[in-house]
Amino acid sequence: MELLSPVKRKDVDMNRLATRPCGGTLPGAVHYETTPGSRNLVAWKIHTPAPNGRCMIRVSDSPKEKEFKEILRPTDNSAGDDGSFECGREITNFEAKEVKIPRDLVCDTCIL
């Protein structure tokens, strides 16, 4: 059996891995790998609450707003007919929903 050495991330200062808030990763877009058909937790922090807040998790392989057509519905069935769900209604450090990535979703650099 051959052991492979781990691939070092280019944007991480390995001496700062325990440093808050990003563990040494440079600020910017979050990079995440997943598999079609898998279940994934999407989380966010609420700084400014909206009493009637609703969220929608959409995915695309383009950063253009009009290209975000695929809606990822929470696995807890909390989404309405339009795919949106209650969120952001109170200040919190952690609000999340589990979503399932569609098996037929194909993109190299998907954006949530």
C-alpha positions, -999 to +999 in steps of 0.1 A: +000+000+000+013+034-010+008+064+014+001+097-003+013+129+012-014+155+018-017+183-006-008+216+011-033+244+006-017+275-010-037+301+008-031+290+044-003+300+068+002+267+086+015+286+117-019+303+121-042+273+119-057+279+154-061+316+148-096+331+147-117+336+127-105+317+096-076+296+110-050+313+088-070+312+056-070+344+037-103+364+037-124+358+006-147+332-009-152+300+009-141+269-010-158+236-004-159+202-020-189+180-021-204+151-041-237+150-061-263+133-040-246+141-007-261+159+023-244+191+034-248+216+062-249+252+051-245+277+080-243+315+084-242+341+111-269+367+117-256+402+124-288+422+117-321+404+123-351+408+100-384+401+118-399+385+087-367+371+072-368+344+046-338+327+029-333+306-002-302+285-009-295+285-046-265+271-066-249+280-099-216+277-117-217+314-126-215+344-102-243+362-122-275+364-102-298+355-131-278+322-135-288+309-100-317+287-110-311+255-090-328+258-055-314+236-027-343+228-004-336+221+033-339+184+042-362+193+071-390+203+046-391+238+060-391+255+026-423+269+010-434+264-025-409+289-038-380+272-019-376+299+007-376+293+045-377+314+077-343+326+087-324+356+101-351+366+125-328+370+155-291+376+161-272+344+163-237+331+158-249+299+140-280+293+119-279+264+095-299+241+072-290+208+058-294+204+020-290+175-004-270+182-035-289+170-066-274+139-082-276+155-116-258+188-106-226+191-126-203+221-122-166+225-115-169+257-094-204+258-080-214+289-060-240+288-032 
